Amino acid sequence: MGELKILIVQELWWPRGGGGVLATRLITKILARYGFKVKVVTGVKNYEVINGVEFIHEPSLKAGNKLRLWLSTYALCKENWFRRLVEWADIVYIPRYAYPVIHVAKTLKRRVVVHLHDYQPISYTAVIFHNDRFRSDFMRTFYYESHQHGLAKALIASPLTPINRLARRWVSQADMIICVSNRQREIIEGMMPEIRGRTTVIYNPLPNMPFADKRSTNEKILLYLGGSSFVKGFHILLKAIDEVLKRHSDLKVIMTGVKRGEVPTRNCVVYEELPYEEVIKLHAKAYALLFPSIWEEPLPYTVIESMLMGTISIAAKVGGVPEIVRETPAEEYLFTPGNIDEFVDKIEMLLSKSRDSITDIGMKLREHALKLFNKKEIENKLGGLLSL
């Protein structure tokens, strides 16, 4: 196993990026610990170094959007030094959007593993909405962009959706495709039947996070970490907390990734930017995490981290969320996506509980997360898959 050579090509690297990039960082540490020879090509200059892993900074991978990234990656694949690097590898691992590498790797008869953390091969925006009934990716993209970025962006982006067929074609060439939840695999296989038989589900590794005992403070604080994103349900959040704060003047809502002018409601503390380590500290005070997302979140780290920290998630029933909280007390706090009245009722239900009761529930959630995301089992699955 230790003799295998793995090339990872990912345009972002931790601490840049979201949950998928965090997962790649944790997975790379596992591979290095298992004795794999790992090289990483990334567009990020100031990356977190991992012992035993060789990093190669390639500025062309820093492209600002997917179209530019694919053009840059296509050009990179023609470089002799990069082709030699692909030939060096036994396995080429693509955990994000550098999909043109797949074709050159297969041309050079190298095994390719793609790790999907969203729905890029089947959606130009990488998003599939809950109860998605769009007849075309054009309409889905127009809807997403018009709500997320405005009409001008929608008019520009929607005609580009046919380009995403390249992503589907590239990913369909992979030897193995890792999904992060059963729901994600169900959606992707349903829209991309040609990859059936080459998909597997492996949960993302857990970050190392301590339990946050909430009995040390009497403040009633709700936490929202989704920013002002439409697909994260920010518009739903604002309507729900406006109702809740009419009844609970002593309640405080802390939000990250949000500007003060975007929150007209009282009793809100907003942080436009907050380092990951500081976000984690907020859980020590939080009664609950508010998660009103409206897209099929594959396996949101935000919810997983909350469970590890002992914070109850009041979350929409989207994507992998029900899979994460099944048979735990947090299952009671799931609500129908977009249903503001139900969302408010779940918040009220939680606020009626004592601090001790919330802490006890939090301990059960942490125990469940550690069991569901069993460290040894995830490591063995990854090691076994890559050693085939």
C-alpha positions in Angstrom: 0.0 0.0 0.0 2.8 2.4 0.9 4.4 2.2 -2.5 1.4 3.7 -4.3 1.9 7.2 -5.8 -1.0 9.6 -5.7 -1.2 12.9 -7.6 -3.9 15.4 -6.2 -4.9 18.2 -8.5 -7.0 20.9 -6.8 -7.2 24.6 -7.6 -7.8 25.6 -3.9 -6.1 24.4 -0.7 -6.9 24.9 2.9 -7.4 27.4 4.5 -8.9 28.7 1.3 -12.2 27.1 0.3 -15.2 25.4 2.0 -16.1 22.0 3.3 -14.9 20.1 0.2 -11.4 21.6 0.5 -11.4 20.9 4.2 -12.2 17.3 3.4 -9.3 17.1 0.9 -6.9 18.4 3.6 -8.0 15.7 6.1 -7.9 13.0 3.4 -4.4 14.0 2.3 -3.2 13.7 5.9 -4.7 10.2 6.0 -3.0 9.2 2.8 0.4 10.5 4.0 0.0 8.7 7.3 -0.9 5.4 5.5 2.4 5.7 3.6 1.2 6.7 0.2 3.6 9.0 -1.8 1.5 12.1 -2.4 2.1 15.1 -4.6 -0.3 18.0 -4.7 -0.7 20.6 -7.5 -2.6 23.6 -6.4 -3.3 27.2 -7.5 -3.0 28.5 -3.9 0.4 29.9 -2.9 -0.1 30.2 0.8 -1.3 26.7 1.6 -1.2 24.6 4.8 1.8 22.3 4.6 1.3 18.6 5.4 4.3 16.5 6.5 5.3 13.9 3.9 3.4 15.6 1.1 5.1 17.5 -1.8 3.2 20.6 -2.9 3.6 22.2 -6.3 2.2 25.7 -6.8 0.8 26.2 -10.3 -0.6 29.8 -10.7 -2.7 28.9 -13.7 -5.0 26.9 -11.5 -6.0 30.1 -9.7 -8.5 30.9 -12.3 -11.5 32.9 -11.0 -14.3 30.9 -12.5 -14.9 27.4 -13.9 -14.6 28.2 -17.6 -11.3 29.9 -17.1 -10.2 27.1 -14.8 -11.0 24.5 -17.4 -9.2 26.4 -20.1 -6.1 26.9 -17.8 -6.2 23.2 -16.8 -6.5 22.1 -20.5 -3.4 24.2 -21.3 -1.6 22.8 -18.2 -2.2 19.3 -19.4 -0.2 20.1 -22.5 2.9 21.0 -20.5 5.6 18.3 -20.6 6.4 18.7 -16.9 2.8 18.1 -15.9 2.4 15.1 -18.2 5.5 13.6 -16.6 3.9 14.2 -13.2 0.8 12.4 -14.3 2.9 9.5 -15.6 4.7 9.4 -12.2 1.4 8.7 -10.4 -0.4 5.4 -10.0 -3.6 7.3 -9.2 -4.8 10.8 -10.1 -7.2 12.1 -7.6 -9.5 15.0 -8.5 -11.4 16.3 -5.5 -12.7 19.6 -7.1 -13.1 21.0 -10.6 -9.8 20.3 -12.4 -11.7 17.9 -14.7 -9.6 18.2 -17.9 -6.8 16.3 -16.1 -9.1 13.2 -16.2 -8.8 12.9 -19.9 -5.0 13.2 -20.1 -4.7 10.8 -17.2 -6.8 8.2 -18.9 -4.8 8.8 -22.2 -1.7 8.0 -20.2 -3.4 4.9 -18.7 -3.5 6.2 -15.2 -6.3 5.3 -12.7 -8.5 8.3 -11.9 -10.6 8.8 -8.7 -13.0 11.8 -8.7 -14.4 12.9 -5.3 -17.6 14.9 -5.6 -18.6 17.3 -2.9 -21.4 18.9 -4.9 -23.3 18.3 -8.2 -21.0 19.9 -10.8 -21.2 17.1 -13.4 -25.0 17.6 -13.6 -25.4 21.3 -12.8 -23.6 24.3 -14.2 -23.9 26.0 -10.8 -23.0 22.7 -8.9 -26.4 23.1 -7.1 -29.5 20.9 -7.2 -32.4 22.4 -5.4 -34.6 20.5 -3.0 -37.5 19.0 -5.1 -35.6 20.2 -8.2 -38.1 20.1 -11.1 -36.3 22.2 -13.6 -36.7 20.9 -17.1 -33.2 22.1 -18.2 -30.0 23.2 -16.6 -30.5 26.6 -18.4 -33.7 27.2 -16.3 -32.0 26.0 -13.1 -29.0 28.3 -13.7 -31.2 31.3 -14.5 -33.2 30.7 -11.3 -30.1 30.3 -9.2 -28.2 33.3 -10.6 -31.1 35.7 -10.6 -31.7 35.1 -6.9 -28.1 34.7 -5.9 -26.4 37.4 -8.0 -29.1 39.3 -9.9 -30.6 39.4 -13.3 -27.5 40.6 -15.2 -25.5 37.6 -14.0 -28.4 35.3 -14.8 -28.5 36.6 -18.4 -24.7 36.0 -18.8 -24.4 32.6 -17.1 -27.5 30.8 -18.4 -26.4 30.6 -22.0 -23.1 29.0 -20.9 -24.8 25.9 -19.4 -24.1 23.7 -22.4 -20.4 23.9 -21.5 -21.1 21.9 -18.4 -21.6 18.8 -20.6 -17.8 18.7 -20.7 -17.8 18.2 -17.0 -20.1 15.3 -17.3 -18.1 13.7 -20.1 -14.8 14.1 -18.1 -16.2 12.7 -14.9 -17.8 9.8 -16.7 -14.2 8.7 -17.7 -13.1 8.2 -14.1 -12.5 4.8 -12.8 -14.2 5.5 -9.5 -16.4 8.4 -8.3 -16.7 9.0 -4.5 -19.9 10.5 -3.2 -20.1 11.8 0.3 -23.7 10.7 1.1 -26.2 8.2 -0.1 -28.6 11.0 -1.1 -25.9 12.7 -3.3 -25.2 9.4 -5.0 -28.9 8.8 -5.6 -29.3 12.2 -7.3 -26.1 12.0 -9.4 -26.7 8.4 -10.6 -30.3 9.3 -11.4 -29.2 12.1 -13.7 -26.0 10.4 -14.9 -26.8 6.7 -15.2 -23.6 6.0 -17.2 -21.5 6.0 -14.0 -23.6 3.4 -12.1 -21.3 0.6 -10.9 -18.4 3.0 -10.5 -19.7 5.1 -7.5 -19.2 4.6 -3.8 -20.1 6.5 -0.7 -17.4 7.4 1.8 -18.2 9.9 4.5 -15.8 12.9 4.9 -13.3 12.5 7.8 -14.1 14.4 11.0 -12.1 17.5 11.9 -10.7 17.4 15.4 -13.2 19.4 17.5 -13.8 19.5 21.3 -17.2 19.3 22.9 -18.5 22.7 24.0 -20.2 22.6 27.4 -22.9 25.3 27.2 -23.7 25.4 30.9 -21.2 28.2 31.5 -23.4 30.9 30.0 -27.0 32.0 30.4 -27.3 33.8 27.1 -29.7 32.5 24.5 -27.8 32.6 21.3 -28.7 31.1 17.9 -26.0 30.7 15.3 -26.2 31.0 11.5 -23.1 30.3 9.4 -24.5 30.3 5.8 -23.7 33.9 4.8 -26.1 36.0 2.7 -26.5 33.1 0.3 -29.9 32.4 -1.4 -29.3 28.6 -1.6 -28.3 28.6 2.1 -31.8 30.0 2.9 -30.7 33.5 4.1 -34.1 34.9 3.0 -35.9 32.2 5.0 -33.7 32.9 8.0 -34.5 36.6 8.1 -38.3 36.0 8.0 -38.0 33.3 10.7 -35.9 35.3 13.2 -38.0 38.3 12.7 -41.0 36.3 14.0 -39.0 34.7 16.8 -37.5 37.9 18.1 -40.9 39.4 18.5 -41.5 36.9 21.2 -38.0 36.7 22.7 -36.4 40.1 23.3 -33.5 38.4 25.2 -32.5 36.3 22.3 -29.4 37.0 20.2 -28.6 35.7 16.7 -25.0 35.6 15.5 -24.4 35.4 11.8 -21.2 35.0 9.7 -20.6 36.0 6.1 -23.2 38.7 6.4 -23.0 42.5 6.1 -24.7 44.7 8.7 -26.9 46.4 6.1 -28.3 43.0 5.0 -29.8 42.4 8.4 -32.6 44.8 9.3 -33.7 42.7 12.4 -32.7 43.7 15.9 -30.6 41.6 18.3 -28.4 40.4 15.5 -24.6 40.3 15.6 -23.0 40.0 12.2 -19.5 39.2 11.0 -18.7 39.8 7.4 -15.5 37.7 7.7 -14.5 35.5 10.6 -11.6 33.0 10.7 -12.5 29.3 10.9 -11.1 28.9 14.4 -13.2 31.9 15.6 -16.3 30.5 14.1 -15.8 27.3 16.0 -15.6 29.2 19.3 -19.1 30.6 18.8 -20.5 27.1 19.4 -19.6 27.4 23.1 -22.4 30.0 23.5 -24.9 28.7 21.0 -28.3 27.2 21.9 -28.6 25.9 18.3 -27.3 26.2 14.7 -29.9 27.5 12.2 -29.5 25.7 8.8 -32.4 26.7 6.5 -30.7 25.5 3.2 -32.8 25.0 0.1 -30.4 22.9 -1.9 -29.5 19.2 -1.6 -26.5 19.7 0.5 -24.4 16.5 0.0 -22.9 16.3 3.5 -22.6 19.7 5.2 -19.6 20.0 7.5 -21.5 22.8 9.3 -24.0 20.3 10.6 -21.4 17.7 11.4 -19.2 20.2 13.3 -22.2 21.3 15.2 -22.9 17.8 16.4 -19.3 17.3 17.4 -19.4 20.6 19.4 -22.7 19.5 21.0 -24.9 22.1 19.2 -28.3 21.1 18.0 -29.0 21.8 14.4 -32.4 23.2 13.5 -32.1 22.2 9.9 -34.0 21.8 6.7 -34.5 18.2 5.4 -32.2 18.5 2.5 -29.5 16.3 1.0 -27.4 14.4 3.5 -28.8 16.2 6.5 -31.4 13.6 7.5 -28.7 10.9 7.0 -26.5 12.7 9.5 -29.0 13.2 12.3 -31.1 10.0 11.8 -32.0 8.4 15.1 -30.7 11.3 17.2 -32.6 14.0 19.2 -31.7 16.4 16.3 -34.1 14.5 14.0 -36.9 16.2 15.9 -35.7 19.6 14.8 -35.7 19.0 11.1 -38.2 21.0 9.1 -39.6 21.1 5.6 -37.3 23.3 3.3 -38.7 26.7 2.8 -41.5 26.3 5.4 -41.0 29.4 7.6 -43.8 28.6 10.1 -42.3 25.1 10.7 -38.9 26.6 11.1 -40.2 29.0 13.7 -42.0 26.3 15.6 -38.8 24.2 15.8 -36.9 27.2 17.2 -39.6 27.8 19.7 -39.5 24.1 20.7 -35.8 24.4 21.4 -35.9 27.7 23.3 -38.4 26.1 25.7 -35.7 23.6 26.9 -33.3 24.3 29.8 -29.6 24.8 29.3 -28.9 21.5 31.1 -31.3 19.6 28.7 -29.6 21.2 25.7 -26.2 20.2 27.0 -27.4 16.6 27.5 -28.7 16.4 24.0 -25.5 17.9 22.7 -23.5 15.1 24.3 -25.7 12.5 22.6 -25.2 14.2 19.2 -21.4 14.1 19.6 -21.5 10.4 20.5 -23.6 9.7 17.4 -21.3 11.7 15.1 -18.2 9.9 16.4 -19.9 6.6 15.8 -21.4 7.4 12.4 -18.2 9.0 11.1 -16.0 6.3 12.5 -12.4 7.4 12.0 -10.9 3.9 11.4 -13.7 2.8 9.1 -13.4 5.9 6.9 -9.6 5.6 6.7 -9.9 1.9 5.8 -12.4 2.6 3.0 -10.2 5.3 1.6 -7.0 3.3 1.8 -8.7 0.2 0.4 -10.3 2.0 -2.5 -7.1 3.6 -3.6 -5.2 0.4 -3.2 -7.4 -1.6 -5.6 
